[in-house]
Amino acid sequence: MPTTIDDVDGLHGLLGQQLECSDWFDITQDRVTTFADATDDHQWIHVDVERANTESPYGGPIAHGYLTLSLLSAMFLQVLTVREASMAVNYGLNKVRFPAPVPVGSKVRLSAEVITVEDIAGGIQIVVRATVHCTAADKPVCVAEPVYRFYR
């Protein structure tokens, strides 16, 4: 269940809070190939299953780091709901790292902590410490600080 608050101003009360984790998202070869097609990034470690199975140091195909990053939006929707926001936007990222690969066939999910809350014209800006975990890795596969803006 997502953390749910009634209005934008309620975001102040989330400072320092760890939010519930998102659901697990399947990383299928179809998802990886579709992302490769959308971004024109067809590097063999992502899309050539046969070659990746025999030549990749990862033992098979892996998801693009940016595919993992792009899932932050969908995963974040599962961890926080602001009922009375007129609009919410992804304002950017402060930091991003990909400490471990995401093998095709694994699953990923988000854990998130609100690390800053700031008033802006018409709303509130928050920065989240986003950590993406993977069923196939002992350490996080993505650590980022997305910046979100919620408007009244």
Backbone as a printed PyTorch tensor [residue, N CA C, xyz], in Angstrom:
tensor([[[  0.8380,  -1.1900,   0.0000],
         [  0.0000,   0.0000,   0.0000],
         [  0.8790,   1.2490,   0.0000]],

        [[  0.5430,   2.2120,  -0.8540],
         [  1.3410,   3.4380,  -0.8560],
         [  1.0730,   4.2770,   0.3840]],

        [[  2.0550,   5.0750,   0.7500],
         [  1.8320,   6.1180,   1.7330],
         [  0.9020,   7.1180,   1.0590]],

        [[ -0.1800,   7.4700,   1.7210],
         [ -1.1670,   8.3600,   1.1330],
         [ -1.3460,   9.5750,   2.0330]],

        [[ -1.2610,  10.7500,   1.4170],
         [ -1.5250,  11.9850,   2.1450],
         [ -2.6200,  12.7380,   1.4050]],

        [[ -3.3240,  13.5860,   2.1420],
         [ -4.4800,  14.2690,   1.5620],
         [ -4.1060,  15.4000,   0.6200]],

        [[ -3.0910,  16.1810,   0.9790],
         [ -2.7790,  17.3350,   0.1500],
         [ -1.2680,  17.5600,   0.0850]],

        [[ -0.8890,  18.4540,  -0.7910],
         [  0.5140,  18.7440,  -1.0630],
         [  1.2500,  19.1780,   0.2030]],

        [[  0.6150,  19.9950,   1.0320],
         [  1.2820,  20.4800,   2.2360],
         [  1.6150,  19.3510,   3.2080]],

        [[  0.9090,  18.2510,   3.1100],
         [  1.1950,  17.0880,   3.9490],
         [  2.5410,  16.4530,   3.6570]],

        [[  3.1650,  16.8170,   2.5420],
         [  4.4960,  16.2840,   2.2180],
         [  5.5230,  16.6670,   3.2720]],

        [[  5.3330,  17.8140,   3.9240],
         [  6.2760,  18.2220,   4.9830],
         [  6.3850,  17.1510,   6.0700]],

        [[  5.3030,  16.4740,   6.3520],
         [  5.2970,  15.4460,   7.3830],
         [  6.0260,  14.1730,   6.9980]],

        [[  6.4350,  14.0700,   5.7380],
         [  7.1430,  12.8590,   5.2820],
         [  8.6620,  12.9840,   5.3580]],

        [[  9.1590,  14.1460,   5.7090],
         [ 10.6050,  14.3460,   5.7660],
         [ 11.2540,  13.3040,   6.6710]],

        [[ 12.2320,  12.6020,   6.1180],
         [ 12.9550,  11.5730,   6.8660],
         [ 12.2540,  10.2350,   6.9340]],

        [[ 11.0770,  10.1290,   6.3430],
         [ 10.3200,   8.8800,   6.4120],
         [ 10.7100,   7.9070,   5.3080]],

        [[ 10.7970,   6.6460,   5.6970],
         [ 10.9510,   5.5550,   4.7470],
         [  9.5550,   5.1720,   4.2760]],

        [[  9.3210,   5.1420,   2.9810],
         [  8.0250,   4.7740,   2.4180],
         [  7.9780,   3.2670,   2.2080]],

        [[  6.7820,   2.7320,   2.0360],
         [  6.6400,   1.3010,   1.7420],
         [  7.2930,   0.9840,   0.3960]],

        [[  7.7110,  -0.2520,   0.2110],
         [  8.3180,  -0.6780,  -1.0600],
         [  7.2500,  -0.8410,  -2.1340]],

        [[  7.6690,  -0.6760,  -3.3720],
         [  6.7840,  -0.9400,  -4.5090],
         [  6.6240,  -2.4410,  -4.6850]],

        [[  5.7360,  -2.8060,  -5.5920],
         [  5.6420,  -4.1970,  -6.0270],
         [  6.9000,  -4.5480,  -6.8160]],

        [[  7.0910,  -5.8340,  -7.0260],
         [  8.1880,  -6.2920,  -7.8790],
         [  7.7930,  -6.1220,  -9.3430]],

        [[  8.7270,  -5.6740, -10.1710],
         [  8.5320,  -5.5180, -11.6100],
         [  9.3950,  -6.5470, -12.3320]],

        [[  8.7930,  -7.3000, -13.2430],
         [  9.5050,  -8.3170, -14.0100],
         [ 10.3990,  -7.6730, -15.0640]],

        [[ 11.6230,  -8.1480, -15.1390],
         [ 12.5410,  -7.7060, -16.1930],
         [ 12.6400,  -8.8430, -17.2040]],

        [[ 11.8180,  -8.7380, -18.2240],
         [ 11.7610,  -9.7600, -19.2730],
         [ 12.6180,  -9.3340, -20.4620]],

        [[ 12.9520, -10.2990, -21.2980],
         [ 13.6920,  -9.9630, -22.5090],
         [ 12.8550,  -9.0600, -23.4060]],

        [[ 11.5610,  -9.2800, -23.4480],
         [ 10.6880,  -8.4260, -24.2510],
         [ 10.7510,  -6.9750, -23.7730]],

        [[ 10.7330,  -6.7750, -22.4470],
         [ 10.8260,  -5.4120, -21.9030],
         [ 12.1590,  -4.7710, -22.2950]],

        [[ 13.2450,  -5.5280, -22.1850],
         [ 14.5780,  -5.0160, -22.5190],
         [ 14.6680,  -4.6880, -24.0150]],

        [[ 14.1650,  -5.5690, -24.8490],
         [ 14.2080,  -5.3490, -26.2970],
         [ 13.3470,  -4.1560, -26.7010]],

        [[ 12.1830,  -4.0250, -26.0970],
         [ 11.3090,  -2.8820, -26.3840],
         [ 11.9990,  -1.5820, -25.9860]],

        [[ 12.6790,  -1.5720, -24.8360],
         [ 13.4210,  -0.3880, -24.4090],
         [ 14.5530,  -0.0930, -25.3930]],

        [[ 15.2550,  -1.1350, -25.8360],
         [ 16.3300,  -0.9560, -26.8190],
         [ 15.7870,  -0.3300, -28.0970]],

        [[ 14.6310,  -0.7870, -28.5400],
         [ 14.0140,  -0.2240, -29.7470],
         [ 13.6260,   1.2420, -29.5320]],

        [[ 13.0990,   1.5540, -28.3510],
         [ 12.6590,   2.9210, -28.0710],
         [ 13.8250,   3.9000, -27.9690]],

        [[ 14.9850,   3.4080, -27.5550],
         [ 16.1330,   4.2960, -27.3100],
         [ 17.2610,   4.1320, -28.3240]],

        [[ 17.1050,   3.2140, -29.2670],
         [ 18.1500,   2.9030, -30.2450],
         [ 19.4460,   2.4530, -29.5860]],

        [[ 19.3390,   1.7990, -28.4350],
         [ 20.5030,   1.2390, -27.7330],
         [ 20.4190,  -0.2740, -27.8220]],

        [[ 20.9940,  -0.8270, -28.8900],
         [ 20.9150,  -2.2620, -29.1540],
         [ 22.2190,  -2.9880, -28.8420]],

        [[ 22.9350,  -2.5240, -27.8350],
         [ 24.1780,  -3.1820, -27.4510],
         [ 23.9070,  -4.6650, -27.1690]],

        [[ 24.8010,  -5.5180, -27.6220],
         [ 24.5740,  -6.9550, -27.5740],
         [ 24.3520,  -7.4910, -26.1640]],

        [[ 24.9190,  -6.8630, -25.1430],
         [ 24.7360,  -7.3830, -23.7780],
         [ 23.2740,  -7.2790, -23.3270]],

        [[ 22.4750,  -6.5140, -24.0650],
         [ 21.0610,  -6.3700, -23.7500],
         [ 20.1670,  -7.2060, -24.6620]],

        [[ 20.4830,  -7.2610, -25.9500],
         [ 19.5140,  -7.8030, -26.9120],
         [ 19.9310,  -9.0770, -27.6330]],

        [[ 21.1990,  -9.4210, -27.6230],
         [ 21.6440, -10.6470, -28.2920],
         [ 21.7760, -11.7430, -27.2380]],

        [[ 20.6780, -12.4690, -27.0340],
         [ 20.6050, -13.4440, -25.9410],
         [ 21.6620, -14.5250, -26.0990]],

        [[ 21.8050, -15.0650, -27.2790],
         [ 22.7710, -16.1430, -27.5030],
         [ 24.1960, -15.6780, -27.1980]],

        [[ 24.5700, -14.5440, -27.7320],
         [ 25.9190, -14.0220, -27.4910],
         [ 26.1150, -13.6720, -26.0130]],

        [[ 25.1130, -13.0520, -25.3990],
         [ 25.2180, -12.6930, -23.9780],
         [ 25.3590, -13.9370, -23.1050]],

        [[ 24.6690, -15.0090, -23.4790],
         [ 24.7810, -16.2600, -22.7100],
         [ 26.1760, -16.8590, -22.7720]],

        [[ 26.8790, -16.6280, -23.8790],
         [ 28.2060, -17.2430, -24.0300],
         [ 29.3690, -16.2860, -23.7750]],

        [[ 29.1900, -14.9900, -24.0460],
         [ 30.3080, -14.0560, -23.9630],
         [ 30.2320, -13.0160, -22.8480]],

        [[ 29.0410, -12.7580, -22.3430],
         [ 28.8930, -11.6950, -21.3520],
         [ 29.4720, -12.1010, -20.0040]],

        [[ 30.1630, -11.1940, -19.3270],
         [ 30.6450, -11.4990, -17.9790],
         [ 29.5020, -11.6650, -16.9790]],

        [[ 28.2780, -11.2930, -17.3880],
         [ 27.1140, -11.3990, -16.5090],
         [ 26.3730, -12.7220, -16.6820]],

        [[ 26.8020, -13.5550, -17.6180],
         [ 26.1940, -14.8690, -17.8050],
         [ 24.9110, -14.8700, -18.6090]],

        [[ 24.5440, -13.7470, -19.1600],
         [ 23.3320, -13.6370, -19.9620],
         [ 23.0040, -12.1770, -20.1750]],

        [[ 21.9000, -11.9050, -20.8490],
         [ 21.5350, -10.5150, -21.1240],
         [ 21.1350,  -9.7800, -19.8470]],

        [[ 21.4130,  -8.4770, -19.8440],
         [ 21.0640,  -7.6180, -18.7120],
         [ 20.2350,  -6.4390, -19.2060]],

        [[ 19.4660,  -5.8670, -18.2950],
         [ 18.6860,  -4.6700, -18.6130],
         [ 19.6080,  -3.4690, -18.7250]],

        [[ 19.2080,  -2.5160, -19.5100],
         [ 19.8970,  -1.2330, -19.5840],
         [ 19.7800,  -0.5440, -18.2270]],

        [[ 20.8270,   0.1410, -17.8070],
         [ 20.7250,   0.9340, -16.5860],
         [ 19.6050,   1.9540, -16.6860]],

        [[ 19.4670,   2.5590, -17.8580],
         [ 18.4250,   3.5720, -18.0310],
         [ 17.0220,   2.9630, -18.0600]],

        [[ 16.9010,   1.6840, -18.3940],
         [ 15.6080,   1.0120, -18.2640],
         [ 15.2370,   0.9300, -16.7830]],

        [[ 16.1860,   0.5060, -15.9720],
         [ 15.9490,   0.4490, -14.5290],
         [ 15.5670,   1.8280, -14.0120]],

        [[ 16.3050,   2.8470, -14.4280],
         [ 16.0180,   4.2120, -14.0040],
         [ 14.6310,   4.6550, -14.4630]],

        [[ 14.2550,   4.3030, -15.6770],
         [ 12.9580,   4.7310, -16.2020],
         [ 11.7950,   4.1250, -15.4310]],

        [[ 12.0150,   3.0010, -14.7860],
         [ 10.9570,   2.3720, -13.9940],
         [ 10.7000,   3.0970, -12.6750]],

        [[ 11.5840,   4.0350, -12.2960],
         [ 11.3650,   4.7930, -11.0580],
         [  9.9950,   5.4570, -11.0480]],

        [[  9.5700,   6.0050, -12.1560],
         [  8.2800,   6.6990, -12.1970],
         [  7.1370,   5.7570, -11.8560]],

        [[  7.0970,   4.6100, -12.4940],
         [  6.0260,   3.6400, -12.2250],
         [  6.1160,   3.0970, -10.8060]],

        [[  7.3310,   2.8220, -10.3470],
         [  7.4870,   2.2950,  -8.9960],
         [  7.1300,   3.3510,  -7.9570]],

        [[  7.4930,   4.6250,  -8.2060],
         [  7.2100,   5.6780,  -7.2400],
         [  5.7140,   5.9000,  -7.0760]],

        [[  4.9580,   5.7250,  -8.1570],
         [  3.5010,   5.8420,  -8.0630],
         [  2.9180,   4.8220,  -7.0830]],

        [[  3.6280,   3.7300,  -6.8660],
         [  3.1580,   2.7030,  -5.9380],
         [  3.5620,   2.9740,  -4.4930]],

        [[  4.4350,   3.9330,  -4.2530],
         [  4.8950,   4.1680,  -2.8810],
         [  4.3660,   5.4680,  -2.2810]],

        [[  3.8710,   6.4080,  -3.1090],
         [  3.3530,   7.6590,  -2.5710],
         [  2.1710,   8.1540,  -3.4030]],

        [[  1.0980,   8.4760,  -2.7100],
         [ -0.0740,   9.0860,  -3.3350],
         [ -0.3790,  10.3900,  -2.6130]],

        [[ -0.5250,  11.4700,  -3.3880],
         [ -0.9530,  12.7610,  -2.8510],
         [ -2.3190,  13.0280,  -3.4800]],

        [[ -3.3700,  12.8980,  -2.6900],
         [ -4.7410,  12.9400,  -3.2160],
         [ -5.1070,  14.2510,  -3.9000]],

        [[ -4.7560,  15.3740,  -3.3220],
         [ -5.2590,  16.6480,  -3.8130],
         [ -4.2020,  17.4640,  -4.5490]],

        [[ -3.2480,  16.8210,  -5.1470],
         [ -2.2770,  17.5410,  -5.9760],
         [ -2.9190,  17.8090,  -7.3370]],

        [[ -2.7760,  19.0270,  -7.8230],
         [ -3.3160,  19.3220,  -9.1520],
         [ -2.4380,  18.7280, -10.2400]],

        [[ -1.1510,  18.5670,  -9.8940],
         [ -0.1960,  18.0370, -10.8650],
         [  1.0640,  17.6190, -10.1120]],

        [[  1.7100,  16.6050, -10.6150],
         [  3.0220,  16.1950, -10.0970],
         [  3.9450,  16.0040, -11.2880]],

        [[  5.1890,  16.4710, -11.1440],
         [  6.1460,  16.3210, -12.2350],
         [  7.4710,  15.7720, -11.7060]],

        [[  8.1130,  15.0090, -12.5550],
         [  9.4740,  14.5590, -12.3010],
         [ 10.3590,  15.7330, -12.7000]],

        [[ 11.0120,  16.3560, -11.7190],
         [ 11.7790,  17.5780, -11.9770],
         [ 13.2270,  17.2850, -12.3530]],

        [[ 13.7010,  16.0720, -12.0780],
         [ 15.0620,  15.7220, -12.4430],
         [ 15.6870,  14.7750, -11.4500]],

        [[ 16.9970,  14.6860, -11.5430],
         [ 17.7590,  13.7830, -10.6910],
         [ 18.9940,  14.4960, -10.1670]],

        [[ 19.2950,  14.2970,  -8.9040],
         [ 20.5330,  14.8450,  -8.3600],
         [ 21.7000,  13.8920,  -8.5800]],

        [[ 21.4770,  12.6270,  -8.3380],
         [ 22.5350,  11.6220,  -8.4560],
         [ 21.9250,  10.3310,  -8.9850]],

        [[ 22.7390,   9.5700,  -9.7230],
         [ 22.3260,   8.2400, -10.1770],
         [ 23.5550,   7.3550, -10.2640]],

        [[ 23.4260,   6.1440,  -9.7470],
         [ 24.4750,   5.1290,  -9.8870],
         [ 23.8050,   3.7900, -10.1400]],

        [[ 24.5190,   2.9100, -10.8370],
         [ 24.0560,   1.5520, -11.1220],
         [ 25.0770,   0.5650, -10.5630]],

        [[ 25.0340,   0.2690,  -9.2590],
         [ 26.0720,  -0.5460,  -8.6250],
         [ 26.1150,  -2.0100,  -9.0390]],

        [[ 25.0210,  -2.5320,  -9.6010],
         [ 24.9960,  -3.9520,  -9.9890],
         [ 24.1010,  -4.1100, -11.2130]],

        [[ 24.3720,  -5.1320, -12.0440],
         [ 23.5420,  -5.3630, -13.2250],
         [ 22.1940,  -5.9900, -12.8530]],

        [[ 21.2330,  -5.8390, -13.7560],
         [ 19.9070,  -6.4270, -13.6100],
         [ 19.7560,  -7.5030, -14.6870]],

        [[ 19.8980,  -8.7710, -14.3210],
         [ 19.7690,  -9.8350, -15.3180],
         [ 18.3380,  -9.9780, -15.8340]],

        [[ 18.2030, -10.2690, -17.0970],
         [ 16.9010, -10.6000, -17.6530],
         [ 16.3900, -11.8330, -16.9010]],

        [[ 15.1180, -11.7950, -16.5570],
         [ 14.5100, -12.8750, -15.7950],
         [ 14.4120, -12.5750, -14.3060]],

        [[ 15.0230, -11.4740, -13.8780],
         [ 14.9450, -11.0870, -12.4710],
         [ 13.7870, -10.1100, -12.2770]],

        [[ 13.6450,  -9.6370, -11.0510],
         [ 12.6170,  -8.6520, -10.7130],
         [ 13.2730,  -7.5170,  -9.9370]],

        [[ 12.6880,  -6.3210, -10.0610],
         [ 13.1850,  -5.1610,  -9.3280],
         [ 12.0380,  -4.5030,  -8.5740]],

        [[ 12.3950,  -3.8160,  -7.4730],
         [ 11.4180,  -3.0140,  -6.7430],
         [ 12.1190,  -1.8430,  -6.0850]],

        [[ 11.3250,  -0.8490,  -5.7220],
         [ 11.8230,   0.4050,  -5.1680],
         [ 11.5890,   0.4830,  -3.6740]],

        [[ 12.6190,   0.9300,  -2.9600],
         [ 12.4170,   1.4430,  -1.6070],
         [ 12.8100,   2.9170,  -1.6560]],

        [[ 12.1020,   3.7560,  -0.8960],
         [ 12.3070,   5.1950,  -1.0170],
         [ 12.1830,   5.8740,   0.3360]],

        [[ 13.0200,   6.8960,   0.5170],
         [ 12.9920,   7.7270,   1.7180],
         [ 12.9680,   9.1860,   1.2800]],

        [[ 12.0870,   9.9650,   1.8750],
         [ 12.0130,  11.3960,   1.5730],
         [ 13.1420,  12.0930,   2.3300]],

        [[ 14.0890,  12.7060,   1.5930],
         [ 15.2650,  13.2880,   2.2550],
         [ 15.2430,  14.8170,   2.3010]],

        [[ 14.4770,  15.4700,   1.4290],
         [ 14.2770,  16.9170,   1.5600],
         [ 12.8550,  17.2610,   1.1490]],

        [[ 12.3260,  18.2960,   1.7650],
         [ 11.0160,  18.8450,   1.4300],
         [ 11.1820,  20.3590,   1.4140]],

        [[ 10.7930,  20.9860,   0.3140],
         [ 11.0160,  22.4280,   0.1510],
         [  9.7950,  23.0770,  -0.4850]],

        [[  9.3860,  24.2080,   0.0470],
         [  8.3080,  24.9770,  -0.5670],
         [  8.8010,  25.6000,  -1.8630]],

        [[  7.9570,  25.5430,  -2.8960],
         [  8.2260,  26.1970,  -4.1760],
         [  6.9710,  26.9820,  -4.5570]],

        [[  7.0520,  27.8270,  -5.5440],
         [  5.8810,  28.5780,  -5.9900],
         [  4.7810,  27.6140,  -6.4150]],

        [[  3.6730,  27.6490,  -5.6970],
         [  2.5250,  26.8210,  -6.0580],
         [  2.5440,  25.4020,  -5.5420]],

        [[  3.5830,  25.0250,  -4.7790],
         [  3.6060,  23.6380,  -4.3290],
         [  4.7830,  23.2840,  -3.4530]],

        [[  5.1620,  22.0360,  -3.5260],
         [  6.2300,  21.4740,  -2.7010],
         [  7.1440,  20.6410,  -3.5910]],

        [[  8.4440,  20.7610,  -3.3590],
         [  9.4320,  19.9120,  -4.0300],
         [ 10.0140,  18.9560,  -3.0050]],

        [[ 10.1070,  17.6900,  -3.3950],
         [ 10.7510,  16.7030,  -2.5260],
         [ 11.8930,  16.0320,  -3.2740]],

        [[ 12.8920,  15.6240,  -2.5220],
         [ 13.9640,  14.7860,  -3.0470],
         [ 13.8690,  13.4650,  -2.3060]],

        [[ 13.9940,  12.4000,  -3.0510],
         [ 13.8360,  11.0540,  -2.5190],
         [ 15.1390,  10.2910,  -2.6790]],

        [[ 15.5270,   9.5470,  -1.6460],
         [ 16.6210,   8.5860,  -1.7990],
         [ 15.9650,   7.3050,  -2.3000]],

        [[ 16.1400,   7.0290,  -3.5740],
         [ 15.5170,   5.8840,  -4.2330],
         [ 16.5400,   4.7610,  -4.3740]],

        [[ 16.1770,   3.5940,  -3.8920],
         [ 17.0440,   2.4330,  -3.9960],
         [ 16.2660,   1.3240,  -4.6910]],

        [[ 16.7990,   0.8510,  -5.8090],
         [ 16.1540,  -0.2300,  -6.5470],
         [ 16.8810,  -1.5250,  -6.2160]],

        [[ 16.1130,  -2.4820,  -5.7150],
         [ 16.6300,  -3.7930,  -5.3370],
         [ 16.2620,  -4.7940,  -6.4170]],

        [[ 17.0510,  -5.8560,  -6.5210],
         [ 16.8480,  -6.8700,  -7.5520],
         [ 16.9050,  -8.2520,  -6.9130]],

        [[ 16.0560,  -9.1410,  -7.3820],
         [ 16.0400, -10.5050,  -6.8570],
         [ 17.3350, -11.2570,  -7.1520]],

        [[ 18.1230, -10.7630,  -8.1080],
         [ 19.3350, -11.4760,  -8.5050],
         [ 20.6140, -10.7990,  -8.0130]],

        [[ 20.5000,  -9.8200,  -7.1220],
         [ 21.6980,  -9.0870,  -6.6850],
         [ 21.6530,  -8.8590,  -5.1780]],

        [[ 22.8160,  -8.9590,  -4.5590],
         [ 22.9210,  -8.7030,  -3.1220],
         [ 22.9540,  -7.2210,  -2.8020]],

        [[ 23.4200,  -6.4150,  -3.7370],
         [ 23.4610,  -4.9680,  -3.5040],
         [ 22.4720,  -4.2890,  -4.4390]],

        [[ 22.1550,  -3.0290,  -4.1730],
         [ 21.2010,  -2.3120,  -5.0390],
         [ 21.6770,  -2.2740,  -6.4890]],

        [[ 20.7040,  -2.2150,  -7.3970],
         [ 21.0230,  -2.1200,  -8.8210],
         [ 20.9090,  -0.6960,  -9.3350]],

        [[ 20.2730,   0.1600,  -8.5560],
         [ 20.1880,   1.5850,  -8.8850],
         [ 19.9960,   2.3500,  -7.5860]],

        [[ 20.7850,   3.3960,  -7.4320],
         [ 20.6380,   4.3130,  -6.3070],
         [ 20.5600,   5.7010,  -6.9230]],

        [[ 19.4780,   6.4050,  -6.6220],
         [ 19.2560,   7.7060,  -7.2670],
         [ 18.5980,   8.6690,  -6.2930]],

        [[ 18.6440,   9.9380,  -6.6560],
         [ 17.9450,  10.9850,  -5.9090],
         [ 17.0310,  11.7380,  -6.8730]],

        [[ 15.8530,  11.1730,  -7.1590],
         [ 14.9110,  11.8940,  -8.0070],
         [ 14.2970,  13.0710,  -7.2600]],

        [[ 13.9750,  14.1170,  -8.0330],
         [ 13.3530,  15.3240,  -7.5120],
         [ 11.9450,  15.3970,  -8.1050]],

        [[ 10.9430,  15.4740,  -7.2400],
         [  9.5540,  15.5450,  -7.6720],
         [  8.9430,  16.8560,  -7.1900]],

        [[  8.0790,  17.4210,  -8.0190],
         [  7.3460,  18.6210,  -7.6440],
         [  5.8400,  18.3080,  -7.6670]],

        [[  5.1970,  18.6630,  -6.5660],
         [  3.7620,  18.4860,  -6.4230],
         [  3.1340,  19.8620,  -6.2910]],

        [[  2.0750,  20.1020,  -7.0720],
         [  1.4400,  21.4250,  -7.0990],
         [  0.0450,  21.3760,  -6.4970]],

        [[ -0.3180,  22.4910,  -5.8310],
         [ -1.6520,  22.6180,  -5.2130],
         [ -2.7010,  22.8030,  -6.2960]]])
